[in-house]
Amino acid sequence: MEVVLHQDSGTANASYVIVDGGIHQMHYDGQVMGMKLPFYRQLPRKSCRGAYWNVCGALCTVNDVLAKNMWLNEVQRGDMLVFENMGAYSITEGMALFLSRELPGILVFRKTAGLIQFRPSLLTSLFYKPFLEGEMTDG
């Protein structure tokens, strides 16, 4: 997920990162209010200087907390947070179409082939196209 906003308030445990994604797109054991940390990487890789951040999604709910006190190195807008080992059912257990947010693309890394795109991101708003007169029939 891409970092879209970050704010360091200067007080302990009160720095926030907002990512373009959220709890509707991922599910991991212990996720409730970000109480456990998922396996993750920050791209691009940077120096070890950093701080602990609360990572939140872009949904309009205070429950959209992906992780609390996650160590991030010199976080900047445009950085990518890669959440790993989400499990085979992560995308089906999440509320992927919540608020018509974009579905993430599916990428797989193989040592022999590198990064492979299985599916690009999809705009879910396309699924909610209204029917035009005469398009829908009752039988």
C-alpha positions, 0 to 999 in steps of 0.5 A: 500500500502506498503512503499518502500522508504522514504526520509526526506530532512530536509526541511518543506513540502519536505519529500516524501514516495513512496508506491508500488501502485499509482493513477492507483489503487485508486480514491477518490474525491479531489485526483487531485495532492493530494490536499485532504486527503483520510481516511487512517491508518498506520500499524503497529500503532506507537507512535504519534511522526511523521511528514507530508509527501507527499505520491507518487506512484511508477509510472513513472509520476510526477502526481502520487501523492496520498496525500500531507502533510499526517501525518505519525508516524515514517514511515519506509520501510515495513509500510502499508498505508491503504486507506479507503472509496475509494468507490464502483467504485474506482477500476473501475475508476482507470487505474488498468492495467496501466504499467502492475503493480500488482493488489492489493488483496481485503481484507475486515474486518468484526467484526464477522470474522476479516480480510477476503481475497476476492482475492489475488494480481494478476500479470497483466503481465500474461494478456499480454502473447503473442499468440503462433503460432496456438493459435489464429484463425480468425474465 
